Amino acid sequence: MSLSSSLKSLPTICVLAAFVSSTVVESYKCAQCEPEECNNGNEKTCDTSLGCFSEKKELNKTGQQQQSNQRILKKGCSLGKCDPKAFSATLGNEYTFGYGYRCCQTENCNKADFQVARKSSDPNGITCPACYSDQGSTCQPTNLACRGEETKCLVFVGTASGVYPVFGMGCATETACNLKDMEVIDNVKIHTGCAGSSSGSPHLTSIIPSILTALFLLKVLL
């Protein structure tokens, strides 16, 4: 091949090389463990090109006779687009729930632990009806002063095997609104709805009709 021919083909070669390099998908490792393995510190690794994830759920229950904390952690390789999410809810003075789902795209970037959303101690001026029941789809609400970023009045129903074992109301972050089939603790999947606004202090009597309407709609969707 003559020198002139080689020079003419050089731009084509450069374009092909750039295309090949741009289509090479980088693979890396992520920490991987199911809840029991994560809690015992028994982590493995997996290979991915889509990202790593860490999912954490915490349910804290405090009362005069008992106090318990449930913590579920899961890590692994994303199977598709990874969508981060975080929310918290306070259901009366005895139950708080925090959720976090984190995404990252570097080697073993999900190995470290992280904290779910924590409830602030600062009142935000919102008041919501709050109660919790794991014995059916009703409970007797009382006024709850919301704190921090929990500026929405939440209602949720939880199902397991097609029945309604859990029902609750309380304060929540806006990211907790309109969840569908969100799996929380003990294989319970919840549907959520929110009422009220991010400012003002609605009275319990004025907000209950909105809460009951949201509950009806949630049951229709299930």
C-alpha positions, -999 to +999 in steps of 0.1 A: +000+000+000+013+034-010+019+062+015-009+083+000-033+054+004-023+048+040-028+085+048-063+084+032-074+055+053-060+069+086-092+090+094-114+059+089-092+039+112-093+066+139-131+068+137-134+030+141-111+030+170-130+058+187-163+039+181-149+006+195-136+023+226-169+041+232-189+009+231-167-010+256-187-014+288-167-012+319-174-040+345-167-037+382-175-055+414-201-047+441-206-060+476-234-085+476-254-100+505-290-109+515-304-095+548-292-124+570-257-124+554-254-086+556-263-086+593-237-113+600-210-095+579-209-123+553-205-104+521-197-118+486-191-099+454-209-097+420-199-083+386-219-055+370-218-027+345-251-011+356-242+000+392-242-012+428-270-008+453-276-008+490-311-011+505-318-005+542-350-006+562-354+003+599-385-001+621-382+012+656-408+005+682-408+021+717-434+017+744-439+014+781-435-024+781-414-031+751-388-017+728-376-033+696-356-024+665-358-042+632-330-036+607-328-051+572-299-045+549-294-058+514-266-052+489-259-062+453-255-055+416-282-035+399-301-055+373-313-024+355-315+014+360-309+021+397-333+047+412-323+060+446-350+066+472-352+077+508-382+084+531-392+083+568-425+081+587-436+085+623-468+067+633-476+080+667-450+082+695-442+045+693-434+036+657-409+051+633-398+038+599-369+048+578-360+036+543-330+042+521-320+029+486-286+041+473-269+037+440-233+040+430-210+032+400-175+024+412-156-007+425-172-019+457-188+015+463-217-001+483-195-019+508-198+007+536-229+010+558-251+041+557-278+057+578-314+059+568-333+092+572-334+103+608-363+122+624-354+157+634-363+169+669-374+203+655-412+208+651-422+220+617-457+233+625-476+204+609-501+183+629-513+150+616-536+122+629-514+093+639-520+056+649-508+021+641-525-013+641-513-047+630-547-062+639-568-049+610-576-019+588-586+006+615-570+024+645-579+053+668-559+083+658-545+111+680-528+144+671-491+141+664-468+171+660-446+165+630-409+172+630-381+179+605-388+170+569-419+149+577-443+175+564-470+152+549-499+135+567-497+098+556-521+069+556-511+034+545-524-001+543-502-031+543-509-065+529-494-100+532-509-129+512-538-108+502-550-098+536-548-065+555-526-070+585-513-035+589-529+000+589-515+033+600-514+071+599-488+097+608-462+122+596-440+114+567-416+129+542-431+137+508-411+109+492-433+084+512-464+095+494-480+074+466-460+042+471-475+010+456-465-025+466-436-012+485-421-041+505-412-031+541-408-054+571-418-091+574-428-094+537-456-068+541-463-046+510-478-012+516-498+013+495-496+049+508-515+081+503-509+116+517-532+145+527-525+180+539-498+205+527-462+213+536-473+244+555-500+251+582-514+229+609-546+211+598-568+200+627-575+163+632-612+167+625-606+185+592-581+161+578-598+128+587-622+129+557-592+133+533-575+104+551-605+082+548-609+090+511-572+082+506-577+049+524-608+040+502-588+047+471-559+026+484-582-004+490-597+000+455-562-002+440-552-034+459 
